[in-house]
C-alpha cells in the first residue's frame, strides 16, 4: 500500500504564492507519474498538473499554465506544485495522486490508484 500526504496549503491573498508538497511512502510500486488535482465546493475534481518520473515531461491544465509549476525529487518520492499569482478561483482542496501504470499524460482521475487526503488552499481577494 502507498500513502500520500500533501502539505503546504493555507490562506493567502490574490497574487501571492504557495508551494505544495506531496510525500509518498509505503511499499514501492512501478509508476512513472505523479499528478495534482483539485476540487472546489460543488465542483468535480479537476486535473491541475502531472510530471513524469522519467524524462522530465510535464503537462498542465489551461487554467494554470504560466502560473503553476510541477517538479519532483525522485529520491524522496516527492512532488511539488509551485503556485504563483494565485487567484480566488484557485481556491480548492488540492490532492496528489499516483497511478500504478502510466498512460501519459494521465489527465483523468480514474487513471489514478492512490490519493492523498488533500490540503486546503484558500485565496482571498
Biotite code that builds the C-alpha atoms (Angstrom):
import biotite.structure as struc

atoms = struc.array([
    struc.Atom([0.000, 0.000, 0.000], chain_id="A", res_id=1, res_name="UNK", atom_name="CA", element="C"),
    struc.Atom([1.160, 3.523, -0.826], chain_id="A", res_id=2, res_name="UNK", atom_name="CA", element="C"),
    struc.Atom([0.413, 6.511, 1.361], chain_id="A", res_id=3, res_name="UNK", atom_name="CA", element="C"),
    struc.Atom([0.403, 10.074, 0.062], chain_id="A", res_id=4, res_name="UNK", atom_name="CA", element="C"),
    struc.Atom([0.376, 13.178, 2.250], chain_id="A", res_id=5, res_name="UNK", atom_name="CA", element="C"),
    struc.Atom([0.015, 16.724, 0.955], chain_id="A", res_id=6, res_name="UNK", atom_name="CA", element="C"),
    struc.Atom([1.259, 19.787, 2.805], chain_id="A", res_id=7, res_name="UNK", atom_name="CA", element="C"),
    struc.Atom([1.765, 23.496, 2.248], chain_id="A", res_id=8, res_name="UNK", atom_name="CA", element="C"),
    struc.Atom([-1.790, 24.719, 1.843], chain_id="A", res_id=9, res_name="UNK", atom_name="CA", element="C"),
    struc.Atom([-3.105, 27.799, 3.565], chain_id="A", res_id=10, res_name="UNK", atom_name="CA", element="C"),
    struc.Atom([-4.918, 31.110, 3.344], chain_id="A", res_id=11, res_name="UNK", atom_name="CA", element="C"),
    struc.Atom([-3.344, 33.718, 1.078], chain_id="A", res_id=12, res_name="UNK", atom_name="CA", element="C"),
    struc.Atom([-4.301, 36.844, -0.806], chain_id="A", res_id=13, res_name="UNK", atom_name="CA", element="C"),
    struc.Atom([-4.740, 37.105, -4.549], chain_id="A", res_id=14, res_name="UNK", atom_name="CA", element="C"),
    struc.Atom([-1.371, 37.480, -6.238], chain_id="A", res_id=15, res_name="UNK", atom_name="CA", element="C"),
    struc.Atom([0.504, 35.563, -3.548], chain_id="A", res_id=16, res_name="UNK", atom_name="CA", element="C"),
    struc.Atom([2.378, 32.286, -3.921], chain_id="A", res_id=17, res_name="UNK", atom_name="CA", element="C"),
    struc.Atom([2.287, 28.879, -2.269], chain_id="A", res_id=18, res_name="UNK", atom_name="CA", element="C"),
    struc.Atom([4.284, 25.706, -2.716], chain_id="A", res_id=19, res_name="UNK", atom_name="CA", element="C"),
    struc.Atom([2.548, 22.402, -2.108], chain_id="A", res_id=20, res_name="UNK", atom_name="CA", element="C"),
    struc.Atom([4.419, 19.197, -1.362], chain_id="A", res_id=21, res_name="UNK", atom_name="CA", element="C"),
    struc.Atom([3.327, 15.584, -1.657], chain_id="A", res_id=22, res_name="UNK", atom_name="CA", element="C"),
    struc.Atom([5.360, 12.865, 0.021], chain_id="A", res_id=23, res_name="UNK", atom_name="CA", element="C"),
    struc.Atom([4.849, 9.213, -0.869], chain_id="A", res_id=24, res_name="UNK", atom_name="CA", element="C"),
    struc.Atom([5.647, 6.364, 1.495], chain_id="A", res_id=25, res_name="UNK", atom_name="CA", element="C"),
    struc.Atom([4.965, 2.681, 1.936], chain_id="A", res_id=26, res_name="UNK", atom_name="CA", element="C"),
    struc.Atom([5.588, -0.138, -0.483], chain_id="A", res_id=27, res_name="UNK", atom_name="CA", element="C"),
    struc.Atom([7.330, 0.691, -3.717], chain_id="A", res_id=28, res_name="UNK", atom_name="CA", element="C"),
    struc.Atom([5.433, 0.108, -6.936], chain_id="A", res_id=29, res_name="UNK", atom_name="CA", element="C"),
    struc.Atom([6.041, 0.710, -10.621], chain_id="A", res_id=30, res_name="UNK", atom_name="CA", element="C"),
    struc.Atom([4.877, 4.160, -11.613], chain_id="A", res_id=31, res_name="UNK", atom_name="CA", element="C"),
    struc.Atom([6.111, 6.886, -13.911], chain_id="A", res_id=32, res_name="UNK", atom_name="CA", element="C"),
    struc.Atom([3.984, 9.868, -12.977], chain_id="A", res_id=33, res_name="UNK", atom_name="CA", element="C"),
    struc.Atom([2.679, 11.916, -10.067], chain_id="A", res_id=34, res_name="UNK", atom_name="CA", element="C"),
    struc.Atom([-0.251, 14.249, -10.532], chain_id="A", res_id=35, res_name="UNK", atom_name="CA", element="C"),
    struc.Atom([-2.064, 17.112, -8.848], chain_id="A", res_id=36, res_name="UNK", atom_name="CA", element="C"),
    struc.Atom([-5.835, 17.547, -8.866], chain_id="A", res_id=37, res_name="UNK", atom_name="CA", element="C"),
    struc.Atom([-8.141, 19.986, -7.137], chain_id="A", res_id=38, res_name="UNK", atom_name="CA", element="C"),
    struc.Atom([-11.770, 20.119, -6.101], chain_id="A", res_id=39, res_name="UNK", atom_name="CA", element="C"),
    struc.Atom([-13.745, 23.218, -5.189], chain_id="A", res_id=40, res_name="UNK", atom_name="CA", element="C"),
    struc.Atom([-17.089, 23.104, -3.332], chain_id="A", res_id=41, res_name="UNK", atom_name="CA", element="C"),
    struc.Atom([-19.845, 21.932, -5.651], chain_id="A", res_id=42, res_name="UNK", atom_name="CA", element="C"),
    struc.Atom([-17.398, 21.167, -8.463], chain_id="A", res_id=43, res_name="UNK", atom_name="CA", element="C"),
    struc.Atom([-15.981, 17.999, -9.950], chain_id="A", res_id=44, res_name="UNK", atom_name="CA", element="C"),
    struc.Atom([-12.412, 17.041, -9.254], chain_id="A", res_id=45, res_name="UNK", atom_name="CA", element="C"),
    struc.Atom([-10.245, 18.543, -11.992], chain_id="A", res_id=46, res_name="UNK", atom_name="CA", element="C"),
    struc.Atom([-6.776, 17.981, -13.353], chain_id="A", res_id=47, res_name="UNK", atom_name="CA", element="C"),
    struc.Atom([-4.089, 20.515, -12.470], chain_id="A", res_id=48, res_name="UNK", atom_name="CA", element="C"),
    struc.Atom([-0.671, 19.151, -13.428], chain_id="A", res_id=49, res_name="UNK", atom_name="CA", element="C"),
    struc.Atom([1.331, 15.969, -13.906], chain_id="A", res_id=50, res_name="UNK", atom_name="CA", element="C"),
    struc.Atom([5.035, 15.135, -14.047], chain_id="A", res_id=51, res_name="UNK", atom_name="CA", element="C"),
    struc.Atom([6.775, 12.029, -15.347], chain_id="A", res_id=52, res_name="UNK", atom_name="CA", element="C"),
    struc.Atom([9.309, 10.289, -13.111], chain_id="A", res_id=53, res_name="UNK", atom_name="CA", element="C"),
    struc.Atom([11.422, 9.623, -16.183], chain_id="A", res_id=54, res_name="UNK", atom_name="CA", element="C"),
    struc.Atom([12.134, 12.143, -18.887], chain_id="A", res_id=55, res_name="UNK", atom_name="CA", element="C"),
    struc.Atom([11.087, 15.304, -17.093], chain_id="A", res_id=56, res_name="UNK", atom_name="CA", element="C"),
    struc.Atom([7.833, 15.704, -19.012], chain_id="A", res_id=57, res_name="UNK", atom_name="CA", element="C"),
    struc.Atom([5.073, 17.901, -17.615], chain_id="A", res_id=58, res_name="UNK", atom_name="CA", element="C"),
    struc.Atom([1.514, 18.782, -18.534], chain_id="A", res_id=59, res_name="UNK", atom_name="CA", element="C"),
    struc.Atom([-0.816, 21.460, -17.150], chain_id="A", res_id=60, res_name="UNK", atom_name="CA", element="C"),
    struc.Atom([-4.433, 22.429, -17.204], chain_id="A", res_id=61, res_name="UNK", atom_name="CA", element="C"),
    struc.Atom([-5.061, 25.528, -19.315], chain_id="A", res_id=62, res_name="UNK", atom_name="CA", element="C"),
    struc.Atom([-6.327, 27.398, -16.257], chain_id="A", res_id=63, res_name="UNK", atom_name="CA", element="C"),
    struc.Atom([-2.931, 27.216, -14.523], chain_id="A", res_id=64, res_name="UNK", atom_name="CA", element="C"),
    struc.Atom([-0.447, 27.343, -17.402], chain_id="A", res_id=65, res_name="UNK", atom_name="CA", element="C"),
    struc.Atom([2.143, 30.046, -16.863], chain_id="A", res_id=66, res_name="UNK", atom_name="CA", element="C"),
    struc.Atom([1.334, 30.337, -13.154], chain_id="A", res_id=67, res_name="UNK", atom_name="CA", element="C"),
    struc.Atom([1.904, 26.857, -11.701], chain_id="A", res_id=68, res_name="UNK", atom_name="CA", element="C"),
    struc.Atom([4.979, 24.645, -11.986], chain_id="A", res_id=69, res_name="UNK", atom_name="CA", element="C"),
    struc.Atom([5.221, 20.987, -11.074], chain_id="A", res_id=70, res_name="UNK", atom_name="CA", element="C"),
    struc.Atom([8.536, 19.398, -10.133], chain_id="A", res_id=71, res_name="UNK", atom_name="CA", element="C"),
    struc.Atom([9.835, 16.290, -8.432], chain_id="A", res_id=72, res_name="UNK", atom_name="CA", element="C"),
    struc.Atom([12.519, 14.830, -6.230], chain_id="A", res_id=73, res_name="UNK", atom_name="CA", element="C"),
    struc.Atom([12.639, 11.208, -7.302], chain_id="A", res_id=74, res_name="UNK", atom_name="CA", element="C"),
    struc.Atom([14.978, 10.134, -4.497], chain_id="A", res_id=75, res_name="UNK", atom_name="CA", element="C"),
    struc.Atom([12.470, 11.408, -1.934], chain_id="A", res_id=76, res_name="UNK", atom_name="CA", element="C"),
    struc.Atom([9.373, 10.207, -3.800], chain_id="A", res_id=77, res_name="UNK", atom_name="CA", element="C"),
    struc.Atom([8.119, 13.758, -3.507], chain_id="A", res_id=78, res_name="UNK", atom_name="CA", element="C"),
    struc.Atom([6.337, 16.034, -5.952], chain_id="A", res_id=79, res_name="UNK", atom_name="CA", element="C"),
    struc.Atom([5.892, 19.792, -5.618], chain_id="A", res_id=80, res_name="UNK", atom_name="CA", element="C"),
    struc.Atom([3.452, 22.292, -7.004], chain_id="A", res_id=81, res_name="UNK", atom_name="CA", element="C"),
    struc.Atom([4.689, 25.876, -7.082], chain_id="A", res_id=82, res_name="UNK", atom_name="CA", element="C"),
    struc.Atom([1.694, 28.183, -7.392], chain_id="A", res_id=83, res_name="UNK", atom_name="CA", element="C"),
    struc.Atom([2.330, 31.819, -8.309], chain_id="A", res_id=84, res_name="UNK", atom_name="CA", element="C"),
    struc.Atom([-0.033, 34.733, -8.918], chain_id="A", res_id=85, res_name="UNK", atom_name="CA", element="C"),
    struc.Atom([-2.837, 32.897, -7.189], chain_id="A", res_id=86, res_name="UNK", atom_name="CA", element="C"),
    struc.Atom([-6.422, 33.826, -7.987], chain_id="A", res_id=87, res_name="UNK", atom_name="CA", element="C"),
    struc.Atom([-9.617, 33.371, -5.954], chain_id="A", res_id=88, res_name="UNK", atom_name="CA", element="C"),
    struc.Atom([-10.741, 30.750, -8.479], chain_id="A", res_id=89, res_name="UNK", atom_name="CA", element="C"),
    struc.Atom([-7.751, 28.621, -7.429], chain_id="A", res_id=90, res_name="UNK", atom_name="CA", element="C"),
    struc.Atom([-9.459, 28.051, -4.078], chain_id="A", res_id=91, res_name="UNK", atom_name="CA", element="C"),
    struc.Atom([-9.931, 24.301, -3.633], chain_id="A", res_id=92, res_name="UNK", atom_name="CA", element="C"),
    struc.Atom([-8.730, 21.210, -1.856], chain_id="A", res_id=93, res_name="UNK", atom_name="CA", element="C"),
    struc.Atom([-5.610, 20.056, -3.671], chain_id="A", res_id=94, res_name="UNK", atom_name="CA", element="C"),
    struc.Atom([-4.844, 16.346, -3.962], chain_id="A", res_id=95, res_name="UNK", atom_name="CA", element="C"),
    struc.Atom([-1.796, 14.483, -5.154], chain_id="A", res_id=96, res_name="UNK", atom_name="CA", element="C"),
    struc.Atom([-2.194, 11.115, -6.804], chain_id="A", res_id=97, res_name="UNK", atom_name="CA", element="C"),
    struc.Atom([-0.176, 8.260, -8.293], chain_id="A", res_id=98, res_name="UNK", atom_name="CA", element="C"),
    struc.Atom([-1.200, 5.656, -10.894], chain_id="A", res_id=99, res_name="UNK", atom_name="CA", element="C"),
    struc.Atom([0.001, 2.066, -10.831], chain_id="A", res_id=100, res_name="UNK", atom_name="CA", element="C"),
    struc.Atom([0.693, 2.337, -14.540], chain_id="A", res_id=101, res_name="UNK", atom_name="CA", element="C"),
    struc.Atom([1.216, 5.340, -16.753], chain_id="A", res_id=102, res_name="UNK", atom_name="CA", element="C"),
    struc.Atom([-0.561, 6.365, -19.927], chain_id="A", res_id=103, res_name="UNK", atom_name="CA", element="C"),
    struc.Atom([0.863, 9.830, -20.473], chain_id="A", res_id=104, res_name="UNK", atom_name="CA", element="C"),
    struc.Atom([-0.312, 12.469, -19.700], chain_id="A", res_id=105, res_name="UNK", atom_name="CA", element="C"),
    struc.Atom([-2.771, 10.874, -17.235], chain_id="A", res_id=106, res_name="UNK", atom_name="CA", element="C"),
    struc.Atom([-5.206, 13.780, -17.024], chain_id="A", res_id=107, res_name="UNK", atom_name="CA", element="C"),
    struc.Atom([-8.176, 11.811, -15.707], chain_id="A", res_id=108, res_name="UNK", atom_name="CA", element="C"),
    struc.Atom([-8.871, 10.985, -12.031], chain_id="A", res_id=109, res_name="UNK", atom_name="CA", element="C"),
    struc.Atom([-9.957, 7.420, -12.834], chain_id="A", res_id=110, res_name="UNK", atom_name="CA", element="C"),
    struc.Atom([-6.432, 6.670, -14.055], chain_id="A", res_id=111, res_name="UNK", atom_name="CA", element="C"),
    struc.Atom([-5.029, 7.119, -10.536], chain_id="A", res_id=112, res_name="UNK", atom_name="CA", element="C"),
    struc.Atom([-4.935, 4.458, -7.853], chain_id="A", res_id=113, res_name="UNK", atom_name="CA", element="C"),
    struc.Atom([-3.505, 6.246, -4.807], chain_id="A", res_id=114, res_name="UNK", atom_name="CA", element="C"),
    struc.Atom([-4.660, 9.570, -3.375], chain_id="A", res_id=115, res_name="UNK", atom_name="CA", element="C"),
    struc.Atom([-3.665, 11.790, -0.510], chain_id="A", res_id=116, res_name="UNK", atom_name="CA", element="C"),
    struc.Atom([-6.194, 13.302, 1.919], chain_id="A", res_id=117, res_name="UNK", atom_name="CA", element="C"),
    struc.Atom([-5.801, 16.755, 0.379], chain_id="A", res_id=118, res_name="UNK", atom_name="CA", element="C"),
    struc.Atom([-4.676, 20.168, 1.547], chain_id="A", res_id=119, res_name="UNK", atom_name="CA", element="C"),
    struc.Atom([-6.846, 23.286, 1.532], chain_id="A", res_id=120, res_name="UNK", atom_name="CA", element="C"),
    struc.Atom([-5.817, 26.314, -0.498], chain_id="A", res_id=121, res_name="UNK", atom_name="CA", element="C"),
    struc.Atom([-7.889, 29.450, 0.013], chain_id="A", res_id=122, res_name="UNK", atom_name="CA", element="C"),
    struc.Atom([-7.217, 32.619, -1.975], chain_id="A", res_id=123, res_name="UNK", atom_name="CA", element="C"),
    struc.Atom([-8.900, 35.823, -0.832], chain_id="A", res_id=124, res_name="UNK", atom_name="CA", element="C"),
    struc.Atom([-9.494, 38.912, -2.973], chain_id="A", res_id=125, res_name="UNK", atom_name="CA", element="C"),
])
